Amino acid sequence: MRKSLGISQTNLYLYSALSKIPYLNSYKGKIMLVAFLGTHVPLLSLLIYFVISASFPIDIKVRVIAIALIATLIGTALTLYALHNLLAPVTLTFLAMRHYLTNRQLSSLPTNFTDEAGMLMADTFHTLKKLDEVIEHIASYDDLTGLPNRILFDDRLQQVISQNKNNQLFAVIYLSLDRLKNINNLLGYEVGNLVLRNAAQKLTSCLSHRDILARHESNKFAIIQTNIKSVDEVVELAEKIIKELTKSISINNNEVFNSISIGISIYPSEPTEVDSILGNAVRAMDRAKAQGQNKYQFYCRELNNKLQERLMLEKDLHNAINNGEMLLHYQPQVCLRTGKIMGVEALLRWYSPIHGFVSPAKFIPIAEETGLIISIGEWVLRTACAQNCSWQLAGFPLIKVAVNISSRQFKEQNLVEIVTQVLQETGLKANYLELEITESLIIDNIQQAITTMNQLHDMGISLSLDDFGTGYSSLNHLKRLPIDLLKIDQSFVRELTIGSDDAAIVKAIISLAHNLQLSVIAEGVETEAQLEYLRRNGCDEIQGYYISRPVPAEVLAKQLQQEKEVSCSINNLAMAA
């Protein structure tokens, strides 16, 4: 290195001397001056000698000098022109470098020449290109974690917004490693840096390839979760991140624990500017941090309220059965021909000491999503069967009890075994149990559904197709299903008598069912006019508020007792309700 440096300094002596000449700032000018002096000094010396020493007449001397000068000027001009063009690679390289340094734009330089000037251009081009990549990486990526930095994240967020023509839902998630400052102070910045790298790796593993992750500030990370279908996906990701990042890690024989706070902003429910969306996520993160460790918050107040309510319900639902908060109500199913109770539908109710009465429309979906519906469904089945057996032992008329089977239950491989076990434990005969299955439930795997239903039907259990007419392919598969009863959805019954098309649909369903040797029951009957229309068109059974609301077991026992004593008419049942 020293030898090379010495040669460079030696070669710069002439260049340094010429640079001291005023008005000779151009490298090309220096070359031209040297070329001019190199060609004219010898010639001028020869001409002077010719003038002084030659014995030629003066006119000959003038003619010779003139011819020599003209030839010299022409030769010099051609030489300077050639030098000017031969210096073009140096000039072009200089201009390319200056253009890159001033404008950060990479000029095109030829790379196909193999001499020194050609190699200079090629090397300069490749060097500038590599330098541009390095500068771009330094400017756009975090050197510690290798993740995109704030500048690149904001740019990509703007791209996501501008390209989102169909208002596709996406979320901006902003999270803070809350204990990083303490870690740095107690264990040193080297450990803190390792914690940051570990967090970056864990976050990357939590995300899909479509999502965008960046280190936004010292202990802050930002995420764009794209192509989401519902807010539940964002909740799932937030909970996954909290679970992963709060696991302890061992660094230099130190067990390090972290805590995080997460803020979430949803598009398009929030403003569309980058600063607004990100700012809302930051504000939501601050609120999460104020609530304690390892929390997440949505910026939208309505979403927050719904989320908090859902989380509380999910938490309390886990212990609802053990705490005796679950109970069954029973709604009578009445034969339109005789007016007698033929069966009851068992309907789940939840009375929480904290939330009060919780609508099934709220807690059933939560139970489905969390898998709690498996244990809850088995409890419902066992309780309903035991209750029906109790009514029979009390001498009440023999009726069927109908139990709804959820999609999660139906897909369980041991459903048939569980039903068999429940019947054996409660002592209820299979022909007094009816299982209600919705038609949408069997569409996913029709062949598996038919196999399961055949096994249940062969045991003597009645099967009904619930919510008939609201599914997708009932008519295609209806003849293949081993069912005994079609249940007309209440959405068709509701407008039976106001001149809607629902009346024609209900009539067609009844006719179709009877042609297939199936019974028909209509739910949601609330008026006498609806009852009369169904009776007139041959519906077999009804249930609804006109007959009775869902009632506790002891209330239904009184109705069964009345039926035992006297033969009740439908009007008497309506009055009793």
TARA-V763071 format. One record per residue. N is the residue number from 1. RES is the residue in three letters. PSI is psi in whole degrees, -180 to 180 (* if undefined). Layout:
N/RES/PSI
N/RES/PSI
This chain:
1/MET/-41
2/ARG/-40
3/LYS/-45
4/SER/-41
5/LEU/-38
6/GLY/-41
7/ILE/-42
8/SER/-42
9/GLN/-39
10/THR/-43
11/ASN/-15
12/LEU/-2
13/TYR/-51
14/LEU/-43
15/TYR/-40
16/SER/-41
17/ALA/-44
18/LEU/-29
19/SER/-19
20/LYS/-12
21/ILE/126
22/PRO/145
23/TYR/18
24/LEU/64
25/ASN/-20
26/SER/136
27/TYR/-38
28/LYS/-38
29/GLY/-38
30/LYS/-43
31/ILE/-44
32/MET/-40
33/LEU/-46
34/VAL/-42
35/ALA/-41
36/PHE/-47
37/LEU/-37
38/GLY/-29
39/THR/-29
40/HIS/-31
41/VAL/-48
42/PRO/-39
43/LEU/-44
44/LEU/-39
45/SER/-41
46/LEU/-41
47/LEU/-41
48/ILE/-44
49/TYR/-40
50/PHE/-42
51/VAL/-41
52/ILE/-43
53/SER/-23
54/ALA/149
55/SER/18
56/PHE/154
57/PRO/160
58/ILE/-36
59/ASP/-35
60/ILE/-42
61/LYS/-44
62/VAL/-43
63/ARG/-44
64/VAL/-44
65/ILE/-42
66/ALA/-46
67/ILE/-42
68/ALA/-42
69/LEU/-42
70/ILE/-45
71/ALA/-39
72/THR/-43
73/LEU/-43
74/ILE/-45
75/GLY/-39
76/THR/-42
77/ALA/-45
78/LEU/-39
79/THR/-47
80/LEU/-38
81/TYR/-43
82/ALA/-43
83/LEU/-40
84/HIS/-45
85/ASN/-33
86/LEU/-25
87/LEU/-1
88/ALA/-42
89/PRO/-41
90/VAL/-45
91/THR/-44
92/LEU/-40
93/THR/-43
94/PHE/-47
95/LEU/-38
96/ALA/-43
97/MET/-43
98/ARG/-40
99/HIS/-39
100/TYR/-42
101/LEU/-34
102/THR/-36
103/ASN/-5
104/ARG/35
105/GLN/134
106/LEU/113
107/SER/156
108/SER/124
109/LEU/142
110/PRO/144
111/THR/17
112/ASN/5
113/PHE/150
114/THR/-2
115/ASP/-173
116/GLU/-45
117/ALA/-40
118/GLY/-42
119/MET/-35
120/LEU/-46
121/MET/-46
122/ALA/-46
123/ASP/-40
124/THR/-43
125/PHE/-50
126/HIS/-36
127/THR/-45
128/LEU/-38
129/LYS/-46
130/LYS/-39
131/LEU/-39
132/ASP/-40
133/GLU/-42
134/VAL/-45
135/ILE/-41
136/GLU/-42
137/HIS/-44
138/ILE/-38
139/ALA/-24
140/SER/-13
141/TYR/149
142/ASP/128
143/ASP/-19
144/LEU/-48
145/THR/-17
146/GLY/4
147/LEU/159
148/PRO/146
149/ASN/-171
150/ARG/-41
151/ILE/-48
152/LEU/-37
153/PHE/-47
154/ASP/-39
155/ASP/-43
156/ARG/-33
157/LEU/-41
158/GLN/-39
159/GLN/-43
160/VAL/-42
161/ILE/-48
162/SER/-31
163/GLN/-6
164/ASN/78
165/LYS/-25
166/ASN/18
167/ASN/40
168/GLN/137
169/LEU/131
170/PHE/162
171/ALA/144
172/VAL/121
173/ILE/126
174/TYR/125
175/LEU/152
176/SER/136
177/LEU/98
178/ASP/-25
179/ARG/7
180/LEU/-39
181/LYS/-43
182/ASN/-39
183/ILE/-45
184/ASN/-42
185/ASN/-38
186/LEU/-40
187/LEU/-8
188/GLY/159
189/TYR/-26
190/GLU/-43
191/VAL/-41
192/GLY/-40
193/ASN/-38
194/LEU/-36
195/VAL/-42
196/LEU/-43
197/ARG/-42
198/ASN/-42
199/ALA/-41
200/ALA/-42
201/GLN/-43
202/LYS/-41
203/LEU/-42
204/THR/-41
205/SER/-23
206/CYS/-21
207/LEU/159
208/SER/170
209/HIS/-18
210/ARG/-22
211/ASP/159
212/ILE/129
213/LEU/139
214/ALA/153
215/ARG/112
216/HIS/-39
217/GLU/-167
218/SER/-52
219/ASN/22
220/LYS/140
221/PHE/150
222/ALA/142
223/ILE/140
224/ILE/113
225/GLN/113
226/THR/165
227/ASN/43
228/ILE/147
229/LYS/-25
230/SER/165
231/VAL/-25
232/ASP/-33
233/GLU/-37
234/VAL/-42
235/VAL/-44
236/GLU/-42
237/LEU/-43
238/ALA/-43
239/GLU/-36
240/LYS/-42
241/ILE/-45
242/ILE/-43
243/LYS/-43
244/GLU/-45
245/LEU/-15
246/THR/0
247/LYS/141
248/SER/149
249/ILE/148
250/SER/120
251/ILE/120
252/ASN/47
253/ASN/15
254/ASN/130
255/GLU/115
256/VAL/130
257/PHE/143
258/ASN/160
259/SER/148
260/ILE/158
261/SER/138
262/ILE/132
263/GLY/143
264/ILE/132
265/SER/133
266/ILE/134
267/TYR/138
268/PRO/17
269/SER/-13
270/GLU/171
271/PRO/161
272/THR/1
273/GLU/146
274/VAL/-49
275/ASP/-37
276/SER/-47
277/ILE/-47
278/LEU/-41
279/GLY/-38
280/ASN/-38
281/ALA/-38
282/VAL/-43
283/ARG/-38
284/ALA/-37
285/MET/-41
286/ASP/-39
287/ARG/-39
288/ALA/-41
289/LYS/-35
290/ALA/-21
291/GLN/-11
292/GLY/-171
293/GLN/146
294/ASN/53
295/LYS/159
296/TYR/150
297/GLN/143
298/PHE/148
299/TYR/-39
300/CYS/124
301/ARG/-40
302/GLU/-44
303/LEU/-39
304/ASN/-45
305/ASN/-44
306/LYS/-40
307/LEU/-46
308/GLN/-39
309/GLU/-43
310/ARG/-43
311/LEU/-40
312/MET/-43
313/LEU/-43
314/GLU/-42
315/LYS/-47
316/ASP/-24
317/LEU/-29
318/HIS/-32
319/ASN/7
320/ALA/-42
321/ILE/-47
322/ASN/-31
323/ASN/2
324/GLY/26
325/GLU/-17
326/MET/142
327/LEU/166
328/LEU/138
329/HIS/155
330/TYR/131
331/GLN/123
332/PRO/147
333/GLN/118
334/VAL/139
335/CYS/126
336/LEU/-23
337/ARG/-40
338/THR/-20
339/GLY/8
340/LYS/152
341/ILE/119
342/MET/-23
343/GLY/179
344/VAL/150
345/GLU/128
346/ALA/123
347/LEU/127
348/LEU/138
349/ARG/149
350/TRP/115
351/TYR/105
352/SER/137
353/PRO/-19
354/ILE/-47
355/HIS/-9
356/GLY/-148
357/PHE/124
358/VAL/125
359/SER/138
360/PRO/-29
361/ALA/-21
362/LYS/-47
363/PHE/-23
364/ILE/-47
365/PRO/-37
366/ILE/-42
367/ALA/-37
368/GLU/-48
369/GLU/-38
370/THR/-10
371/GLY/-3
372/LEU/-19
373/ILE/-23
374/ILE/-53
375/SER/-38
376/ILE/-44
377/GLY/-39
378/GLU/-38
379/TRP/-43
380/VAL/-46
381/LEU/-46
382/ARG/-42
383/THR/-43
384/ALA/-42
385/CYS/-43
386/ALA/-38
387/GLN/-42
388/ASN/-39
389/CYS/-36
390/SER/-41
391/TRP/-40
392/GLN/-41
393/LEU/-26
394/ALA/-3
395/GLY/11
396/PHE/161
397/PRO/144
398/LEU/123
399/ILE/166
400/LYS/150
401/VAL/126
402/ALA/130
403/VAL/131
404/ASN/136
405/ILE/124
406/SER/167
407/SER/-39
408/ARG/-40
409/GLN/-45
410/PHE/-30
411/LYS/-8
412/GLU/136
413/GLN/-25
414/ASN/23
415/LEU/-48
416/VAL/-41
417/GLU/-40
418/ILE/-45
419/VAL/-42
420/THR/-45
421/GLN/-43
422/VAL/-44
423/LEU/-40
424/GLN/-42
425/GLU/-38
426/THR/-20
427/GLY/9
428/LEU/134
429/LYS/146
430/ALA/-32
431/ASN/-5
432/TYR/13
433/LEU/135
434/GLU/132
435/LEU/127
436/GLU/126
437/ILE/129
438/THR/147
439/GLU/-31
440/SER/-23
441/LEU/-32
442/ILE/-5
443/ILE/-34
444/ASP/-43
445/ASN/84
446/ILE/-39
447/GLN/-42
448/GLN/-38
449/ALA/-43
450/ILE/-40
451/THR/-47
452/THR/-44
453/MET/-37
454/ASN/-41
455/GLN/-42
456/LEU/-41
457/HIS/-37
458/ASP/-22
459/MET/-12
460/GLY/4
461/ILE/137
462/SER/143
463/LEU/132
464/SER/146
465/LEU/109
466/ASP/155
467/ASP/39
468/PHE/137
469/GLY/-11
470/THR/-2
471/GLY/-148
472/TYR/-42
473/SER/41
474/SER/-45
475/LEU/-30
476/ASN/-33
477/HIS/-6
478/LEU/-42
479/LYS/-17
480/ARG/-15
481/LEU/135
482/PRO/66
483/ILE/158
484/ASP/-20
485/LEU/136
486/LEU/136
487/LYS/115
488/ILE/126
489/ASP/145
490/GLN/-20
491/SER/-27
492/PHE/-32
493/VAL/-31
494/ARG/-37
495/GLU/33
496/LEU/-39
497/THR/16
498/ILE/30
499/GLY/23
500/SER/173
501/ASP/-13
502/ASP/-32
503/ALA/-43
504/ALA/-37
505/ILE/-46
506/VAL/-44
507/LYS/-42
508/ALA/-39
509/ILE/-43
510/ILE/-45
511/SER/-43
512/LEU/-46
513/ALA/-45
514/HIS/-36
515/ASN/-27
516/LEU/12
517/GLN/37
518/LEU/150
519/SER/162
520/VAL/134
521/ILE/137
522/ALA/131
523/GLU/160
524/GLY/23
525/VAL/121
526/GLU/-12
527/THR/159
528/GLU/-35
529/ALA/-41
530/GLN/-44
531/LEU/-46
532/GLU/-38
533/TYR/-45
534/LEU/-41
535/ARG/-41
536/ARG/-30
537/ASN/13
538/GLY/16
539/CYS/139
540/ASP/-47
541/GLU/160
542/ILE/159
543/GLN/151
544/GLY/179
545/TYR/-24
546/TYR/-33
547/ILE/-55
548/SER/143
549/ARG/163
550/PRO/131
551/VAL/159
552/PRO/164
553/ALA/-39
554/GLU/-33
555/VAL/-43
556/LEU/-33
557/ALA/-36
558/LYS/-39
559/GLN/-41
560/LEU/-35
561/GLN/-42
562/GLN/-41
563/GLU/-31
564/LYS/-36
565/GLU/-43
566/VAL/159
567/SER/110
568/CYS/143
569/SER/167
570/ILE/-34
571/ASN/-38
572/ASN/-38
573/LEU/-38
574/ALA/-40
575/MET/-38
576/ALA/-33
577/ALA/*
